[in-house]
Amino acid sequence: MSVMYIEGGVPLEGTWRVQGAKNSVLPILAGCLLTREPVRISNCPRLSDVDAAVDILHHLGASCSWEGEKLVVDARGACETSIDQGQMRAMRSSIMFLGPLVARMGEARVSYPGGCELGPRPIDLHLEALSTLGCQVQEQEGEILCRGRPRGGVIHFPFPSVGATENAMLCGVGADGDTTIVNAAREPEIVQLQQFLNALGAKVTGAGGSVITIQGGHTLHGGEVSVLGDRIVAATLLAAVAAAGGEVRVEGVDWRHLSTVLQLLEQGGCRVRSGVDSVWLRRDRYVPLRGGGCITTAPYPGFPTDAQAPVMAAFATARGTTIFQETMFSRRFGHVVGLREMGADISIRDQAAWVRGVPRLHGARVTATDLRGGGALAVAALGAQGQTILDGLEHIDRGYQDMEKMFGHLGAKMIRR
């Protein structure tokens, strides 16, 4: 297994255009099952999670081919109704195929999904949504079987789950009749999924708000979509500049999707400017960040749980104590072990991490145990003194495309071996 060697203490300088968003392209790939015509996906990131989704599409009978950074999916030949355990466990978002598969085939059999170990992430909301749309859902011996032709209905979510909202949208588009999703997730990736489905001929409205309405039964055609920029990769980049110092312009991202992160970094002493599709950030490496206050993760438009770990790494050397309250996942502090190895002073109390800023971090050998935790350890390593050896790159590769190339372009000394 390869590892990353990172020499810390080098300020970051330059401009970088972020990759397409992992959390946007995965439901789009699942949605390709709803049409029998080709779909061209540009700005598609090359990630292991995307590879896993492509493997599932191939298994189901679809063809997928790369044309540069564009992925072309033709699902006209899809005829399989089951996804095997190995493919399901390769990523958490594999459950996204359940809705469109039962909508197209009238039957779907899958096992429970895998992904990062962040605590219980029940798929009950997914299954209840499909049941509301008329599917017969059975769980037995580690498998989920959905049968029946979906029909419209009103889905009330007790919590605005992103994945369950996307699954309900994908199934609702293929259902007979109209579907209404109440207390829907409001993330930018939900808005893009609506735009994608409508570009194929669906009739979906309301994304970005709490109520989404779908007119089902429309035959979808092929089309093209350009994946929006990854706001979490952008947040990780900005956190790295806050940790290491320097001046970087991040392009290809809507600053409004990062407003809570930008506000925190600005309060910490970073200079921030926002453009139409870019964010500029500068931090004097000789002036430490200002900590303090409590950051609480929340569904969009609140502070994103995926940005919690990278931003925490930047504030490990801030003056004062900063509290990170995690409300979305019960085990999302796995990166704290590695940060402590690098000299951070962090204690966990219930679902809160108390980060007492230290003058500096030092290099160490640390291991990423999940995707965003890996991003956090990379951020910490870039701001630390000395060399850090980062293991667990298989987690990082799920969501960061060529991390060493991205940071290397900005002047970092980061090598994969």
C-alpha positions in Angstrom: 0.0 0.0 0.0 1.3 3.5 -0.9 1.7 6.3 1.7 2.0 10.1 1.4 5.1 11.9 2.5 4.3 15.5 3.5 6.8 18.2 4.4 5.1 20.8 6.5 5.7 24.5 7.0 5.5 25.5 3.3 3.0 28.3 2.5 0.6 27.6 -0.3 0.4 29.9 -3.3 -1.4 30.0 -6.6 -4.7 29.1 -8.2 -6.5 25.7 -8.4 -9.8 24.7 -10.0 -11.6 22.1 -7.9 -12.7 18.8 -9.2 -16.4 17.8 -9.8 -18.3 17.0 -6.6 -18.3 13.4 -5.5 -21.6 13.9 -3.7 -23.2 15.3 -6.9 -21.9 12.8 -9.5 -22.9 9.6 -7.6 -26.7 10.2 -7.6 -26.3 11.4 -11.2 -24.7 8.1 -12.2 -27.5 6.2 -10.5 -30.0 8.3 -12.3 -28.6 7.2 -15.7 -30.6 4.0 -15.2 -33.8 6.0 -15.7 -33.1 6.5 -19.5 -32.3 4.2 -22.3 -30.3 6.9 -24.1 -26.6 8.0 -23.6 -25.8 10.5 -20.8 -22.6 12.5 -21.0 -21.2 13.7 -17.7 -18.5 16.4 -17.9 -16.2 17.5 -15.1 -16.6 14.0 -13.7 -14.0 13.4 -11.0 -11.7 10.4 -11.1 -12.3 8.8 -7.7 -12.5 5.3 -6.3 -16.1 5.9 -5.4 -16.9 6.8 -9.0 -15.1 3.7 -10.1 -17.3 1.7 -7.7 -20.4 3.3 -9.2 -19.2 2.5 -12.7 -18.6 -1.1 -11.7 -22.2 -1.3 -10.5 -23.5 0.1 -13.8 -21.4 -2.4 -15.8 -22.7 -5.2 -13.6 -26.3 -4.1 -14.3 -25.7 -4.1 -18.0 -24.9 -0.5 -18.8 -21.8 0.6 -20.8 -19.5 3.3 -19.5 -16.6 4.9 -21.2 -14.3 7.8 -20.5 -13.6 10.6 -23.0 -11.0 12.7 -21.2 -12.7 14.1 -18.1 -16.1 13.2 -19.5 -17.9 10.0 -18.6 -20.4 8.6 -21.1 -23.1 6.2 -19.7 -25.5 4.2 -21.9 -27.9 2.2 -19.8 -30.1 0.8 -22.7 -28.7 -2.7 -22.1 -29.3 -2.7 -18.3 -31.3 -5.8 -17.4 -29.9 -7.1 -14.1 -31.9 -6.5 -11.0 -29.4 -7.4 -8.2 -26.2 -5.8 -7.0 -23.8 -8.2 -5.2 -22.4 -7.7 -1.7 -18.9 -6.8 -2.7 -20.1 -4.0 -5.0 -22.5 -2.6 -2.4 -19.9 -2.6 0.3 -17.4 -0.7 -1.8 -19.2 2.6 -1.0 -22.0 4.0 1.1 -23.7 5.7 -1.8 -24.4 2.3 -3.5 -27.8 2.4 -1.8 -28.6 5.2 -4.3 -29.1 2.6 -7.0 -32.1 1.0 -5.2 -34.7 3.7 -6.2 -33.9 4.0 -9.9 -33.4 0.2 -10.3 -36.8 -0.7 -8.9 -38.4 2.2 -10.9 -36.9 0.8 -14.1 -37.1 -3.0 -13.5 -39.9 -3.3 -11.0 -37.5 -5.3 -8.8 -34.2 -4.6 -7.0 -32.1 -6.8 -4.7 -29.2 -5.3 -2.9 -27.2 -5.9 0.3 -26.4 -3.3 2.9 -23.9 -0.6 1.7 -20.4 0.0 3.0 -18.4 3.3 3.2 -16.6 5.2 6.0 -17.3 4.1 9.6 -18.8 7.2 11.0 -21.3 5.6 13.3 -24.9 4.3 12.6 -26.2 5.7 9.3 -29.5 3.8 9.0 -31.1 3.4 5.6 -34.5 3.2 7.1 -35.5 6.6 5.6 -34.6 5.2 2.1 -36.7 2.1 2.6 -39.6 4.0 4.1 -39.7 6.4 1.2 -39.8 3.6 -1.3 -42.5 1.8 0.7 -44.5 5.1 0.6 -44.2 5.0 -3.2 -45.8 1.6 -3.3 -42.8 -0.7 -3.3 -42.9 -3.9 -1.3 -39.7 -3.8 0.8 -38.4 -6.9 2.5 -35.2 -7.3 4.6 -33.8 -10.8 5.1 -30.4 -12.3 5.7 -28.5 -9.1 5.0 -30.3 -8.3 1.8 -33.0 -5.8 0.8 -35.6 -6.8 -1.8 -37.9 -4.2 -3.4 -40.7 -5.2 -5.7 -43.5 -3.5 -7.5 -44.2 -0.6 -9.8 -43.7 2.7 -7.9 -46.6 5.1 -7.7 -46.7 8.7 -6.5 -47.2 9.6 -2.9 -46.3 12.0 -0.2 -43.1 11.3 1.7 -42.5 13.0 5.1 -38.9 12.8 6.3 -38.4 13.3 10.0 -34.8 14.5 9.1 -33.6 16.1 5.9 -31.4 13.2 4.8 -29.5 13.9 1.6 -29.3 10.3 0.4 -32.9 9.5 1.2 -34.0 12.6 -0.6 -32.0 11.7 -3.7 -33.3 8.1 -3.6 -36.9 9.3 -3.4 -36.3 11.8 -6.2 -34.9 9.1 -8.5 -37.6 6.6 -7.7 -40.3 9.3 -7.9 -39.3 10.3 -11.4 -39.9 6.7 -12.6 -43.1 6.3 -10.7 -46.7 6.6 -11.9 -48.3 9.8 -10.6 -47.0 12.7 -8.6 -44.7 12.6 -5.6 -44.1 15.2 -2.9 -41.1 15.1 -0.6 -41.6 17.1 2.6 -38.6 18.1 4.8 -36.3 17.4 1.9 -32.6 18.0 2.1 -31.6 21.4 0.7 -28.0 20.8 -0.3 -26.6 22.2 -3.6 -26.1 18.6 -4.8 -29.9 18.1 -4.5 -30.4 21.2 -6.7 -28.0 19.7 -9.3 -29.8 16.4 -9.3 -33.1 18.2 -10.1 -31.3 20.1 -12.9 -30.0 16.8 -14.3 -33.3 15.0 -14.2 -35.1 17.9 -15.8 -32.5 18.0 -18.5 -33.5 14.5 -19.4 -37.2 15.3 -19.6 -38.3 14.9 -16.0 -40.6 17.4 -14.2 -39.1 18.1 -10.8 -39.5 21.4 -8.9 -38.6 22.8 -5.4 -35.0 21.5 -4.9 -33.1 23.9 -2.6 -36.3 24.3 -0.5 -37.9 21.9 1.9 -40.6 20.6 -0.4 -39.8 18.9 -3.7 -42.6 18.0 -6.2 -42.2 15.4 -8.9 -44.5 14.7 -11.9 -43.8 11.0 -12.5 -44.3 8.9 -15.6 -42.4 11.0 -18.2 -40.1 9.1 -20.6 -36.6 10.3 -20.2 -34.1 10.9 -23.0 -30.4 11.3 -23.1 -28.5 14.5 -22.3 -25.4 16.2 -20.9 -24.6 17.5 -17.4 -21.5 19.2 -16.0 -20.8 18.3 -12.4 -20.7 21.2 -10.0 -17.5 22.0 -8.2 -16.8 20.1 -5.0 -17.4 22.4 -2.1 -15.9 20.0 0.4 -12.6 19.8 -1.5 -12.7 23.6 -1.7 -13.2 23.8 2.1 -10.3 21.4 2.6 -8.1 23.6 0.3 -9.0 26.7 2.2 -8.4 25.0 5.6 -5.0 24.0 4.3 -4.1 27.6 3.5 -5.4 28.6 6.9 -3.1 26.0 8.5 0.0 26.5 6.4 -0.3 30.2 5.5 -0.2 31.6 2.0 -2.5 33.0 -0.6 -4.7 30.8 -2.9 -7.6 31.3 -5.3 -10.0 28.3 -5.5 -11.9 28.3 -8.7 -14.9 26.4 -9.9 -17.0 26.7 -6.7 -19.9 28.8 -5.7 -18.9 30.8 -2.5 -22.5 30.7 -1.3 -22.1 26.9 -0.9 -19.2 27.6 1.5 -20.6 30.6 3.4 -20.5 29.1 6.9 -16.9 27.8 6.4 -15.7 31.2 5.0 -17.3 33.0 7.9 -15.4 30.9 10.4 -12.1 31.3 8.6 -12.6 35.0 8.3 -13.4 35.3 12.0 -10.2 33.4 12.6 -8.1 36.0 10.9 -8.0 35.0 7.3 -8.7 37.5 4.5 -11.4 36.2 2.2 -12.7 37.5 -1.1 -15.4 35.9 -3.2 -16.0 36.0 -6.9 -18.6 34.7 -9.3 -17.2 31.1 -9.2 -14.1 31.5 -7.0 -12.9 32.2 -3.5 -9.6 33.9 -2.6 -8.1 33.4 0.8 -4.9 34.8 2.4 -3.4 34.0 5.8 -0.2 35.4 7.2 1.8 32.4 8.3 3.4 34.4 11.1 0.1 35.4 12.7 -1.8 32.5 14.3 -5.5 32.0 13.8 -7.9 33.2 16.4 -10.0 30.4 17.9 -13.0 30.6 20.1 -16.6 29.9 19.9 -18.6 26.8 19.1 -19.1 25.4 15.6 -22.1 23.1 15.3 -22.6 20.9 12.2 -26.0 20.9 10.7 -27.9 20.1 7.4 -27.4 22.7 4.7 -27.3 25.7 4.8 -25.6 25.0 8.2 -22.0 24.1 8.8 -21.2 21.0 6.7 -20.3 17.9 8.7 -17.9 16.9 5.8 -15.9 20.1 6.5 -15.7 19.6 10.2 -12.5 17.5 10.3 -10.4 19.6 7.8 -11.4 22.9 9.5 -10.7 21.4 13.0 -7.1 20.6 11.8 -6.5 24.2 10.9 -7.8 25.4 14.3 -5.5 23.0 16.1 -2.9 25.8 16.2 -5.4 28.7 16.7 -5.2 30.9 19.9 -7.9 30.0 22.4 -10.3 27.1 22.6 -12.6 26.2 19.7 -15.5 23.7 20.2 -16.7 21.5 17.3 -20.2 20.1 18.1 -21.0 17.1 15.8 -24.7 16.6 15.3 -24.8 14.5 12.2 -22.7 11.4 12.9 -21.9 9.7 16.2 -18.3 8.7 15.3 -16.9 11.5 13.3 -13.9 12.3 15.4 -11.6 9.5 14.2 -9.1 12.1 12.9 -8.5 13.3 16.5 -6.2 10.4 17.2 -3.9 11.4 14.4 -4.0 15.1 15.3 -3.0 14.2 18.9 -0.1 12.2 17.5 1.0 15.5 15.8 0.8 17.4 19.1 -2.8 18.8 19.1 -4.6 19.3 22.4 -8.1 17.9 21.8 -10.5 16.3 24.2 -13.8 14.7 23.3 -16.9 15.2 25.5 -20.0 13.4 24.3 -20.4 14.7 20.7 -18.1 17.7 21.0 -14.4 18.2 20.4 -12.7 20.8 22.5 -9.7 22.1 20.6 -7.2 24.0 22.6 -4.8 25.7 20.3 -1.1 24.8 20.5 1.8 26.9 19.1 2.6 24.3 16.4 2.1 20.7 15.3 4.9 18.4 14.4 5.2 15.7 11.8 4.3 12.1 12.7 3.2 8.8 11.1 -0.6 8.9 11.1 -3.4 6.9 9.5 -6.5 8.1 7.8 -9.5 6.0 8.9 -12.2 7.8 6.8 -12.4 10.2 3.9 -12.7 13.6 5.5 -10.5 12.5 8.4 -7.8 11.9 5.9 -8.3 15.4 4.5 -7.9 16.7 8.0 -4.6 14.9 8.6 -3.3 16.3 5.3 -4.3 19.8 6.3 -2.5 19.4 9.7 0.6 17.9 8.0 0.9 20.9 5.6 0.9 23.3 8.6 3.1 21.2 10.8 6.9 21.3 11.4 8.8 18.4 9.9 7.7 15.4 7.8 4.4 13.5 8.2 3.8 10.1 6.7 0.1 9.5 6.0 -1.3 6.0 5.6 -4.8 5.0 4.7 -4.8 6.6 1.2 -7.6 4.4 0.1 -9.9 6.5 2.1 -8.6 9.8 0.7 -8.9 8.5 -2.9 -12.6 8.0 -2.4 -13.2 11.8 -2.5 -10.0 13.7 -3.4 -8.7 13.3 -6.9 -4.9 13.2 -7.0 -4.5 15.1 -3.7 -0.7 15.3 -4.1 -1.1 16.9 -7.5 -3.6 19.5 -6.1 -1.4 20.6 -3.2 1.8 20.2 -5.2 0.6 22.7 -7.7 0.2 25.2 -4.9 3.8 24.6 -3.7 3.4 21.9 -1.1 5.9 19.1 -0.8 3.6 16.1 -1.0 4.7 12.8 -2.6 2.9 9.5 -2.9 5.1 6.4 -2.8 
